[in-house]
């Protein structure tokens, strides 16, 4: 890729974000925020499609496709081992995507239990 001003700005911002998120508390908070965002999105999906009852099958298909695509992306990657034999953590974006998926799945299960009772 060419070394343009835009690519330099993007690279600098990505580097700053990775340095900022290297703190374990910040990393954990970002993962928790994405989990709660997924839970909120599950509530939005079930509420908006349940109001009209026209898009239920399409929303379910898109949600299942997103969950399975995320599973394939997250769990097909090889985990790197460090020189001392420990396993290196996954990249932050992968962890956030996985926790978003978990939040959506958990939120839809809770919505199903609410509708079943």
Number of C-alpha atoms within 10 A of each C-alpha: 4 7 7 9 9 10 12 12 11 12 12 12 12 12 12 12 11 14 10 12 16 12 10 10 10 12 17 15 12 18 21 16 16 22 24 18 17 25 23 16 19 24 16 15 18 18 13 14 16 13 10 9 11 10 13 15 11 11 16 14 12 11 18 13 12 13 19 13 12 17 14 11 13 15 11 9 10 8 11 12 11 9 8 6 8 9 11 11 10 14 9 16 11 16 19 21 20 22 22 26 26 18 23 26 19 16 23 22 13 15 15 12 10 9 8 7 5
